[in-house]
Amino acid sequence: MVDGVTHPPAHEKAKHVSYFDLTPRQEWVIVAFVLAAFVALAVGFSLGPILEGPDEIEHYRFVRLLADTWQLPNRMTINHEYHQPPLYYAIAALLKMPIDDPDFDAIEAYLNPAGIVVATFRGPNWRVQPGYDNRNFIIHSRAENFPYQSGAARAVHVVRLLSVVLGLGTLVTCYAVAGLLWPERPDRRLAVLGIVAFWPLFVYTSSYVTNDALLIFLSTLALYLTMRQVRDGPTLRSAVTLGVVLGCALLSKISALMLAAPVGLAILLNWRRAWRFGAITLAVALAIGGWWYVQGAILYNDPTGLRTQYQIIPNSQLRLGEIGFTESLERMEKIYRLLWARFGWLSGNIVVTPTIYMFFDALVCAGVIGALISGIIWLLRKRVKFVNSTYPPMVAVMATMGLVVLVAVYIFAITYRMGTTTARYLLPAIGVWACLLAYGIDFWLPQRYRLLLALSGIVIRGAVTTVCLFGYFLPAYRPLPPPTHIEHPLALRYNDVVELVGVGDTTIYTHPGEVAIIRLYWRAIQPTEDEILIAIRSDEFRQPLMVSTPATGNLRSTEWQSGQTWAEHWQIYIPPDVPPQTVYRFAVKLYDLAKERLLELIDQDSRELHSAVIEIVVLDD
């Protein structure tokens, strides 16, 4: 049996193929290893600085409010998440309650003044890479590091573990979904497990404070329960269980309304028997989750909270038709680019090497094309007989789930100005995407080696996700070390608190349309009394003032340690219309925010200087 279908006489021949040779015990050992690796990676991502996940600070604010008051907030309050259903936040509040976080307000006050918007003069060649620009939303202190002297840091890291557990539940459920589809194919089940476990964005989403983690788990669990009802037939117990899961999903995020499509299709496919149980499922779901929507309709004239969200974020809504079809496709392409390995508070501001993106592109192409070809072969074959008559309706339920999620994300992308940053909204159907990819990739693999290649794929994807964590995500929040050999050493001191010990080049040659990289190397002399900013500007160049906190946002000057060193890389985009054969002088200055003055600069001979200067020479094309 392959995919629930036999193709005589190939079916008889397939009995003697040995590529399914894996005992249940061996399979469970592999599964346990993958689950452990996923937990390790998710916990690794969770060790990143607090409140840096997408909207994490607002999610945590909701958790904190419930933990302190156990009262639902006014949905019209200016907070991006108070309009959300409360289940995730209530569970998280139980974890947060024993931990005091009086320092939260102080941490929130240290918002990074540069942030990702420091590169406001971006061009097509501007590169988002580790070491360039400020990745962090907040300037973090040493108190937030392990062992977490900060109460807020302790609370956030504990609540993050809830997302790790929910991610683990999603992973197990995806494996169970694959088991329903392919009970005799351990290679495909393990392939699905590996795709989900080592999907970098999913691992990352399972590591910070967000209600998406709960929605993804409950959506996947609802899909599994629906498919199991299709396979085994509905019962009172299964109907009530599915109703409980759907009700909880409704209380996790309004996106759960999409689950009505696959569940409704499953009922229609077996209407005579299933409609009564469907009514029970609906009643239980509404009893658990319906009250929140009724409350929204009564108190705010907004049952779903969507209108409230658009009111809270001015000018965020787009009218249908305002974006043309071509632009809408471009928006979906941007969403896809964020789907695999993009991290950070502004979704996608931490990237990895292009090679990793090419790896996932190849994975998607092989999976989608292979699935299409297999499907066409399915339809064209004669005398196709389904050994398991429940296989087609299970596939139909999964297809409906995937299609509804795609359509919902598309609609959101064309009606919300920031809709291109929402790739994680595709993850509630992660079980569908993983099964599709596993099925399509299987088409290209020799039968004899499918199990071996499936296991190899798990190892490769695990290695790729590990590289994403330790090679790109965590380093983005650490100061860059200076090189062992500094090309152009200097000894310029600013107010006897920090020294510019060198630069990459004092003169940088570039061309119109390119990006010039200014490399600065620093050594701290002593901590400052007030926070300072580093600024780079040219009076001749049409470039806004570029500012940053030290170490591209990763150091507070008030916490400098004597002798501490770091490097900074600044990107200067040269527009195509800049006249060639021109020299621009860029000054490096330090500014005291509290005293509103520049720090004095002296050289090694104690002579006062106006500023350190780096020249950029624009050459002909």
C-alpha positions as CSV (number, residue, x, y, z in Angstrom):
1,M,0.0,0.0,0.0
2,V,1.3,3.4,-1.0
3,D,-0.7,6.5,0.0
4,G,-3.7,4.2,0.7
5,V,-3.7,3.1,-3.0
6,T,-2.7,-0.1,-4.8
7,H,-1.7,-0.2,-8.4
8,P,-1.8,-3.9,-9.6
9,P,0.5,-5.6,-10.2
10,A,2.9,-3.2,-8.5
11,H,1.3,-3.9,-5.2
12,E,2.5,-7.5,-5.2
13,K,6.0,-6.4,-6.1
14,A,6.2,-3.8,-3.4
15,K,5.8,-6.5,-0.7
16,H,9.4,-7.6,-1.3
17,V,11.0,-4.1,-1.0
18,S,13.0,-3.8,2.2
19,Y,13.1,0.0,2.6
20,F,10.4,-0.1,5.3
21,D,12.6,-2.3,7.5
22,L,12.4,-0.5,10.9
23,T,11.1,-2.0,14.1
24,P,8.7,0.0,16.3
25,R,11.3,0.2,19.0
26,Q,13.9,1.6,16.6
27,E,11.3,4.2,15.4
28,W,10.5,5.3,18.9
29,V,14.2,5.7,19.7
30,I,14.6,8.0,16.6
31,V,11.4,9.9,17.6
32,A,12.7,10.4,21.1
33,F,16.0,11.7,19.8
34,V,14.3,14.2,17.5
35,L,11.9,15.4,20.3
36,A,14.9,15.9,22.6
37,A,16.8,17.8,19.9
38,F,13.8,20.0,19.2
39,V,13.5,20.9,22.9
40,A,17.2,21.7,23.1
41,L,17.0,24.0,20.1
42,A,13.8,25.7,21.3
43,V,15.3,26.3,24.8
44,G,18.4,27.6,23.0
45,F,16.3,30.2,21.1
46,S,14.5,31.1,24.4
47,L,17.8,32.0,26.0
48,G,18.0,35.1,23.7
49,P,17.4,38.5,25.3
50,I,13.9,39.0,26.8
51,L,11.1,40.8,25.0
52,E,12.8,40.6,21.6
53,G,10.3,38.2,19.9
54,P,7.6,39.7,17.6
55,D,5.3,41.8,19.9
56,E,6.6,39.8,22.9
57,I,6.6,42.9,25.1
58,E,2.9,43.3,24.5
59,H,2.1,39.7,25.0
60,Y,4.0,39.7,28.3
61,R,2.2,42.9,29.3
62,F,-1.1,41.0,28.9
63,V,0.3,38.1,31.0
64,R,1.5,40.5,33.7
65,L,-1.9,42.2,33.9
66,L,-3.8,38.9,34.4
67,A,-1.2,37.7,36.9
68,D,-1.7,40.9,39.0
69,T,-5.4,41.5,38.7
70,W,-7.1,38.5,37.0
71,Q,-9.3,40.9,35.2
72,L,-9.6,41.1,31.4
73,P,-8.3,44.4,30.0
74,N,-10.3,47.0,28.2
75,R,-9.8,45.9,24.5
76,M,-9.7,49.5,23.4
77,T,-6.6,50.2,25.5
78,I,-3.6,51.2,23.4
79,N,-1.9,47.8,23.4
80,H,-1.4,45.6,20.4
81,E,-2.5,42.5,22.2
82,Y,-5.4,43.4,24.6
83,H,-7.9,42.6,21.9
84,Q,-6.7,39.0,21.8
85,P,-8.7,36.1,23.4
86,P,-7.3,35.3,26.9
87,L,-6.5,31.6,27.2
88,Y,-2.8,31.7,26.4
89,Y,-2.3,34.7,28.7
90,A,-4.3,33.0,31.5
91,I,-2.1,29.9,31.4
92,A,1.0,32.0,31.2
93,A,-0.2,34.1,34.1
94,L,-0.3,31.0,36.4
95,L,3.4,30.5,35.6
96,K,4.3,34.2,36.2
97,M,2.4,34.7,39.4
98,P,5.1,33.4,41.8
99,I,7.7,35.7,40.3
100,D,7.8,39.4,41.1
101,D,9.0,41.7,38.3
102,P,9.2,45.3,39.7
103,D,11.9,46.1,37.2
104,F,9.7,45.6,34.2
105,D,8.9,49.3,33.8
106,A,12.6,50.2,34.0
107,I,13.5,47.7,31.3
108,E,10.7,48.9,29.1
109,A,12.1,52.5,29.5
110,Y,15.3,51.4,27.9
111,L,13.9,51.1,24.4
112,N,16.6,51.1,21.8
113,P,16.5,54.7,20.3
114,A,18.2,53.5,17.2
115,G,16.4,50.2,16.7
116,I,16.2,48.7,13.2
117,V,15.2,52.1,11.8
118,V,18.8,53.3,12.0
119,A,19.2,52.3,8.4
120,T,16.5,54.7,7.1
121,F,18.6,55.4,4.0
122,R,18.4,51.9,2.7
123,G,18.7,50.9,-0.9
124,P,18.4,47.7,-2.9
125,N,21.9,46.6,-1.8
126,W,21.4,47.2,1.9
127,R,22.2,44.0,3.7
128,V,20.6,42.7,6.9
129,Q,23.4,40.7,8.4
130,P,24.7,40.0,11.9
131,G,26.8,42.9,13.0
132,Y,25.1,45.5,10.9
133,D,22.5,47.7,12.4
134,N,20.6,47.4,15.7
135,R,18.7,44.1,16.0
136,N,17.4,44.6,19.5
137,F,14.2,46.3,20.5
138,I,15.5,47.1,24.0
139,I,19.0,47.9,25.3
140,H,19.6,45.1,27.8
141,S,21.5,45.2,31.0
142,R,23.7,42.5,32.6
143,A,21.0,41.9,35.2
144,E,19.0,40.1,32.5
145,N,21.7,37.6,32.0
146,F,21.8,34.2,33.7
147,P,21.2,33.7,36.6
148,Y,18.7,36.5,36.1
149,Q,19.0,39.0,38.8
150,S,16.2,40.8,37.0
151,G,12.7,39.6,38.1
152,A,11.3,40.4,34.7
153,A,14.0,38.3,33.0
154,R,13.2,35.4,35.3
155,A,9.4,35.7,34.6
156,V,9.8,36.0,30.9
157,H,12.2,33.0,30.6
158,V,9.8,30.9,32.7
159,V,6.8,31.9,30.5
160,R,8.8,31.1,27.4
161,L,9.0,27.5,28.6
162,L,5.2,27.3,28.0
163,S,5.8,28.0,24.3
164,V,8.5,25.3,24.3
165,V,6.0,22.8,25.7
166,L,3.3,23.8,23.2
167,G,5.8,23.5,20.4
168,L,6.7,20.0,21.5
169,G,2.9,19.2,21.6
170,T,2.6,20.4,18.0
171,L,5.6,18.3,16.9
172,V,4.1,15.1,18.5
173,T,0.7,15.9,16.9
174,C,2.2,16.4,13.4
175,Y,3.9,13.0,13.8
176,A,0.5,11.5,14.7
177,V,-1.1,13.1,11.7
178,A,1.5,11.5,9.4
179,G,0.7,8.2,11.2
180,L,-2.9,8.5,10.2
181,L,-1.9,9.0,6.5
182,W,0.9,6.5,6.3
183,P,0.6,3.8,8.9
184,E,2.9,1.5,7.0
185,R,5.5,4.2,6.1
186,P,7.8,5.0,9.0
187,D,10.1,6.8,6.5
188,R,7.5,9.3,5.7
189,R,6.4,9.7,9.3
190,L,10.0,10.4,10.3
191,A,10.4,12.8,7.4
192,V,7.4,14.8,8.6
193,L,8.8,14.8,12.1
194,G,12.1,16.1,11.0
195,I,10.6,18.8,8.8
196,V,8.6,20.2,11.7
197,A,11.2,19.7,14.4
198,F,13.9,21.5,12.5
199,W,11.8,24.2,10.8
200,P,13.8,27.2,12.2
201,L,10.9,29.7,12.3
202,F,8.7,27.2,14.0
203,V,11.4,26.4,16.6
204,Y,11.8,30.1,17.1
205,T,8.1,30.7,17.5
206,S,8.1,28.0,20.1
207,S,10.7,29.9,22.2
208,Y,9.2,33.3,23.1
209,V,6.0,34.7,24.7
210,T,3.3,34.5,22.1
211,N,-0.2,33.1,21.8
212,D,0.7,31.8,18.3
213,A,2.4,28.8,20.0
214,L,-1.0,27.8,21.6
215,L,-2.9,28.4,18.4
216,I,-0.5,26.3,16.3
217,F,-0.7,23.4,18.8
218,L,-4.5,23.5,19.1
219,S,-5.0,23.9,15.3
220,T,-2.7,20.9,14.6
221,L,-4.5,18.9,17.3
222,A,-7.9,19.8,15.9
223,L,-6.7,18.6,12.5
224,Y,-5.6,15.3,13.9
225,L,-8.8,14.7,15.8
226,T,-10.9,15.6,12.7
227,M,-8.9,13.2,10.5
228,R,-9.2,10.4,13.1
229,Q,-13.0,10.9,13.1
230,V,-12.9,10.6,9.3
231,R,-10.9,7.3,9.6
232,D,-12.7,5.7,12.6
233,G,-16.1,7.4,12.4
234,P,-17.5,9.9,14.9
235,T,-18.4,9.0,18.5
236,L,-19.8,10.9,21.4
237,R,-16.4,10.9,23.0
238,S,-14.5,12.1,19.9
239,A,-17.1,14.7,19.3
240,V,-16.8,16.2,22.8
241,T,-13.0,16.0,22.7
242,L,-12.9,17.9,19.3
243,G,-15.3,20.4,20.7
244,V,-13.1,21.1,23.7
245,V,-10.1,21.6,21.5
246,L,-12.0,23.9,19.1
247,G,-13.4,25.9,22.1
248,C,-9.9,26.3,23.5
249,A,-8.6,27.3,20.1
250,L,-11.4,30.0,19.9
251,L,-10.0,31.3,23.2
252,S,-6.4,31.4,21.9
253,K,-6.7,33.5,18.8
254,I,-9.4,34.6,16.4
255,S,-7.5,32.8,13.6
256,A,-9.0,29.6,15.0
257,L,-12.2,30.5,13.2
258,M,-10.5,29.0,10.1
259,L,-10.8,25.5,11.7
260,A,-14.5,25.6,10.8
261,A,-13.6,24.8,7.2
262,P,-11.8,21.4,7.6
263,V,-14.1,20.3,10.5
264,G,-17.2,21.3,8.4
265,L,-15.9,19.4,5.4
266,A,-15.4,16.3,7.5
267,I,-19.0,16.4,8.6
268,L,-20.3,16.9,5.1
269,L,-18.3,14.0,3.8
270,N,-20.2,11.7,6.2
271,W,-23.4,13.8,6.7
272,R,-25.9,11.1,7.6
273,R,-23.9,9.8,10.4
274,A,-21.8,12.8,11.4
275,W,-24.2,15.7,11.6
276,R,-25.5,14.8,15.1
277,F,-22.0,14.5,16.4
278,G,-21.1,17.7,14.6
279,A,-23.8,19.5,16.5
280,I,-22.4,18.2,19.7
281,T,-18.9,19.4,18.7
282,L,-20.3,22.9,17.8
283,A,-22.2,23.2,21.1
284,V,-19.2,22.2,23.2
285,A,-16.9,24.6,21.3
286,L,-19.3,27.5,21.7
287,A,-19.9,26.8,25.3
288,I,-16.1,27.0,26.0
289,G,-15.1,29.8,23.6
290,G,-18.2,31.6,22.5
291,W,-18.5,33.8,25.6
292,W,-15.5,35.9,24.6
293,Y,-17.0,36.8,21.2
294,V,-20.4,37.6,22.8
295,Q,-18.7,39.9,25.3
296,G,-16.9,41.6,22.5
297,A,-20.1,42.2,20.6
298,I,-21.9,43.5,23.7
299,L,-19.2,45.8,25.2
300,Y,-17.3,46.8,22.1
301,N,-19.6,46.1,19.1
302,D,-16.7,44.0,17.8
303,P,-17.0,40.3,18.4
304,T,-13.7,39.3,16.9
305,G,-11.5,42.2,18.0
306,L,-10.3,42.9,14.5
307,R,-11.9,46.3,14.2
308,T,-10.4,47.2,17.6
309,Q,-7.0,46.2,16.4
310,Y,-7.2,48.5,13.4
311,Q,-8.4,51.3,15.6
312,I,-5.6,50.9,18.0
313,I,-3.0,51.0,15.2
314,P,-3.9,54.0,13.1
315,N,-3.8,53.8,9.3
316,S,-3.0,50.1,9.5
317,Q,-6.0,48.9,7.5
318,L,-6.0,48.8,3.7
319,R,-9.2,48.8,1.7
320,L,-9.9,45.8,-0.5
321,G,-8.7,46.7,-4.0
322,E,-6.2,49.2,-2.8
323,I,-3.4,46.8,-3.5
324,G,-3.3,45.4,-7.1
325,F,-2.9,41.7,-7.9
326,T,0.7,42.1,-8.9
327,E,1.6,43.8,-5.6
328,S,-0.4,41.2,-3.7
329,L,1.7,38.5,-5.2
330,E,4.8,40.4,-4.2
331,R,3.5,40.6,-0.7
332,M,3.0,36.9,-0.6
333,E,6.5,36.3,-1.9
334,K,7.8,38.5,1.0
335,I,5.8,36.4,3.4
336,Y,7.4,33.2,2.0
337,R,10.8,34.8,2.4
338,L,10.1,35.1,6.1
339,L,8.7,31.6,6.5
340,W,11.9,29.6,7.1
341,A,14.7,31.3,8.9
342,R,14.1,34.9,9.8
343,F,14.1,36.0,13.4
344,G,13.8,39.1,15.6
345,W,11.2,41.5,17.0
346,L,10.6,43.1,13.7
347,S,9.9,39.8,11.9
348,G,12.8,39.2,9.5
349,N,15.4,41.6,10.8
350,I,17.8,38.7,11.7
351,V,18.7,36.7,8.7
352,V,21.0,33.8,7.9
353,T,23.4,33.1,5.0
354,P,21.8,32.9,1.5
355,T,22.9,29.3,1.3
356,I,20.5,28.3,4.0
357,Y,17.6,30.0,2.2
358,M,18.6,28.2,-1.0
359,F,18.5,24.9,0.9
360,F,14.9,25.6,2.0
361,D,13.9,26.8,-1.5
362,A,15.2,23.5,-2.9
363,L,13.3,21.6,-0.3
364,V,10.0,23.4,-1.2
365,C,10.6,23.0,-4.9
366,A,11.3,19.3,-4.6
367,G,8.3,18.8,-2.3
368,V,5.7,20.8,-4.3
369,I,6.8,19.6,-7.7
370,G,7.1,16.0,-6.6
371,A,3.6,16.2,-5.0
372,L,2.1,17.6,-8.2
373,I,3.7,15.0,-10.4
374,S,2.6,12.2,-8.0
375,G,-1.0,13.6,-8.0
376,I,-1.1,13.7,-11.7
377,I,0.1,10.1,-12.0
378,W,-2.5,9.2,-9.5
379,L,-5.2,10.6,-11.7
380,L,-3.9,9.2,-14.9
381,R,-3.4,5.6,-13.8
382,K,-6.1,3.1,-14.6
383,R,-7.6,0.6,-12.2
384,V,-6.6,2.7,-9.2
385,K,-8.1,1.1,-6.1
386,F,-8.1,2.7,-2.6
387,V,-7.1,0.0,-0.1
388,N,-8.2,2.5,2.7
389,S,-11.4,4.3,1.7
390,T,-10.8,6.9,4.4
391,Y,-7.5,8.1,2.8
392,P,-9.1,10.4,0.2
393,P,-11.4,12.3,2.7
394,M,-8.5,12.7,5.1
395,V,-6.4,14.2,2.3
396,A,-9.4,16.4,1.5
397,V,-9.6,17.7,5.1
398,M,-5.9,18.4,5.1
399,A,-6.1,20.2,1.7
400,T,-9.0,22.3,3.0
401,M,-7.0,23.3,6.1
402,G,-4.0,24.4,4.0
403,L,-6.1,26.3,1.5
404,V,-8.1,28.2,4.1
405,V,-4.9,29.2,5.9
406,L,-3.3,30.4,2.7
407,V,-6.4,32.4,1.7
408,A,-6.6,33.9,5.2
409,V,-3.0,35.0,5.1
410,Y,-3.4,36.4,1.6
411,I,-6.4,38.5,2.7
412,F,-4.5,39.7,5.8
413,A,-1.5,40.6,3.6
414,I,-3.6,42.8,1.3
415,T,-5.7,44.5,4.0
416,Y,-3.0,45.2,6.6
417,R,0.0,47.5,6.0
418,M,2.3,45.3,8.0
419,G,0.8,42.1,6.5
420,T,4.1,41.0,4.9
421,T,5.6,40.4,8.4
422,T,3.2,37.7,9.3
423,A,4.7,34.5,7.9
424,R,4.2,32.8,11.2
425,Y,0.4,32.9,10.5
426,L,1.0,30.1,8.1
427,L,2.2,27.8,10.9
428,P,-1.2,26.7,12.2
429,A,-1.2,24.4,9.1
430,I,2.4,23.3,9.7
431,G,1.2,19.6,9.7
432,V,-0.3,20.1,6.2
433,W,2.9,21.7,4.9
434,A,5.2,19.1,6.4
435,C,3.1,16.2,5.0
436,L,3.0,17.8,1.6
437,L,6.7,18.3,1.5
438,A,7.4,14.7,2.8
439,Y,5.1,13.2,0.2
440,G,6.5,15.3,-2.7
441,I,10.2,14.7,-1.8
442,D,9.4,11.0,-1.5
443,F,8.6,11.0,-5.2
444,W,12.3,11.7,-6.1
445,L,13.8,9.1,-3.8
446,P,14.8,5.5,-4.8
447,Q,12.6,3.1,-2.9
448,R,15.5,1.1,-1.5
449,Y,17.0,4.1,0.2
450,R,14.0,6.1,1.3
451,L,14.4,5.4,5.0
452,L,18.1,6.1,4.9
453,L,17.5,9.4,3.1
454,A,14.7,10.3,5.4
455,L,17.0,9.9,8.4
456,S,19.8,11.8,6.6
457,G,17.4,14.6,5.9
458,I,16.6,14.8,9.7
459,V,20.3,15.1,10.5
460,I,20.9,17.8,7.8
461,R,17.9,19.9,8.8
462,G,18.9,19.6,12.4
463,A,22.3,20.8,11.6
464,V,20.9,23.7,9.6
465,T,18.7,24.8,12.5
466,T,21.6,24.5,14.9
467,V,23.6,26.8,12.7
468,C,20.7,29.3,12.6
469,L,20.7,29.4,16.4
470,F,24.4,29.5,17.2
471,G,25.7,31.1,14.0
472,Y,23.2,33.9,13.5
473,F,20.4,34.3,16.1
474,L,22.4,34.4,19.4
475,P,25.4,36.4,17.9
476,A,23.0,39.1,16.7
477,Y,22.5,40.1,20.3
478,R,26.2,40.0,21.2
479,P,28.9,42.6,20.6
480,L,31.1,41.8,17.7
481,P,34.7,41.1,18.7
482,P,37.4,43.3,17.0
483,P,39.8,41.5,14.7
484,T,43.1,40.2,16.0
485,H,44.9,42.6,13.6
486,I,43.5,46.1,13.2
487,E,44.3,47.5,9.8
488,H,44.4,51.1,10.8
489,P,45.1,51.5,14.6
490,L,44.1,54.8,16.3
491,A,44.2,56.1,19.8
492,L,41.3,58.6,20.0
493,R,39.7,59.1,23.4
494,Y,36.2,60.4,24.1
495,N,36.0,62.1,27.5
496,D,38.3,59.5,28.9
497,V,35.5,56.9,28.9
498,V,36.0,55.1,25.6
499,E,38.7,54.9,23.0
500,L,38.4,54.4,19.2
501,V,41.4,52.0,18.8
502,G,41.1,51.6,15.1
503,V,39.1,51.5,11.9
504,G,38.9,49.0,9.0
505,D,39.9,51.7,6.5
506,T,40.4,55.4,6.8
507,T,39.5,55.7,3.1
508,I,36.8,53.6,1.5
509,Y,36.4,53.2,-2.2
510,T,33.0,52.4,-3.6
511,H,30.7,53.1,-6.6
512,P,27.2,54.6,-7.1
513,G,24.5,52.1,-6.1
514,E,26.8,50.1,-3.7
515,V,27.1,49.9,0.0
516,A,30.2,51.2,1.8
517,I,31.1,49.5,5.1
518,I,32.6,51.6,7.9
519,R,34.3,49.4,10.5
520,L,35.0,50.9,13.9
521,Y,36.9,49.2,16.8
522,W,36.4,50.4,20.4
523,R,37.8,49.8,23.9
524,A,36.0,51.0,27.0
525,I,38.0,52.9,29.6
526,Q,35.3,53.2,32.2
527,P,31.5,53.3,32.4
528,T,29.7,56.5,31.7
529,E,27.3,58.3,34.0
530,D,24.6,58.6,31.3
531,E,23.8,56.6,28.2
532,I,25.5,57.7,25.1
533,L,24.8,57.4,21.4
534,I,27.4,56.9,18.6
535,A,26.6,59.0,15.5
536,I,28.1,59.1,12.0
537,R,27.3,61.9,9.6
538,S,28.6,63.7,6.5
539,D,27.7,67.4,5.9
540,E,28.3,66.9,2.2
541,F,26.5,63.6,1.7
542,R,22.7,63.4,1.4
543,Q,22.5,61.0,4.2
544,P,20.5,61.3,7.4
545,L,22.3,61.3,10.7
546,M,23.0,57.6,11.5
547,V,22.9,56.8,15.2
548,S,23.4,53.7,17.3
549,T,23.9,52.7,20.9
550,P,27.3,51.1,21.4
551,A,28.0,47.7,19.8
552,T,25.1,48.1,17.5
553,G,22.7,48.2,20.4
554,N,24.2,45.4,22.5
555,L,26.0,47.4,25.2
556,R,24.9,50.0,27.7
557,S,27.7,52.5,28.1
558,T,26.8,52.8,31.9
559,E,27.8,49.1,32.2
560,W,31.1,49.3,30.3
561,Q,33.9,47.3,31.9
562,S,37.4,48.7,31.7
563,G,39.3,47.1,28.8
564,Q,36.1,45.8,27.2
565,T,36.5,45.8,23.3
566,W,34.0,45.4,20.5
567,A,33.6,46.1,16.8
568,E,30.9,48.0,14.9
569,H,30.0,47.8,11.2
570,W,28.0,50.7,9.7
571,Q,26.4,50.5,6.2
572,I,26.4,53.6,4.0
573,Y,24.3,53.2,0.9
574,I,25.5,55.2,-2.1
575,P,22.5,56.1,-4.3
576,P,23.0,55.5,-8.0
577,D,22.7,59.3,-8.8
578,V,25.6,60.3,-6.5
579,P,28.2,62.1,-8.7
580,P,31.4,60.0,-9.1
581,Q,34.9,61.1,-8.4
582,T,33.6,62.7,-5.2
583,V,35.0,62.5,-1.7
584,Y,32.7,62.5,1.3
585,R,34.0,62.9,4.9
586,F,32.1,61.1,7.6
587,A,32.5,62.2,11.2
588,V,32.3,59.8,14.2
589,K,30.8,61.5,17.2
590,L,29.6,60.4,20.6
591,Y,26.6,62.1,22.2
592,D,25.5,62.2,25.9
593,L,21.7,61.8,25.9
594,A,21.0,63.2,29.4
595,K,23.4,66.2,29.2
596,E,22.6,66.8,25.5
597,R,26.1,67.4,24.5
598,L,28.9,65.8,22.5
599,L,31.8,64.0,24.2
600,E,35.2,65.7,23.8
601,L,37.6,64.0,21.6
602,I,41.4,64.1,22.1
603,D,44.2,62.2,20.3
604,Q,47.2,60.4,21.8
605,D,49.1,63.7,22.1
606,S,46.2,65.2,24.2
607,R,45.2,67.5,21.3
608,E,41.5,68.2,21.1
609,L,39.9,67.2,17.8
610,H,36.6,68.0,16.2
611,S,35.8,64.4,15.3
612,A,37.2,61.3,13.9
613,V,36.9,61.3,10.2
614,I,36.6,58.5,7.6
615,E,36.5,59.3,3.9
616,I,34.4,57.6,1.3
617,V,35.5,58.0,-2.3
618,V,32.9,57.4,-5.0
619,L,34.5,56.1,-8.2
620,D,33.1,55.7,-11.7
621,D,30.9,52.7,-12.5
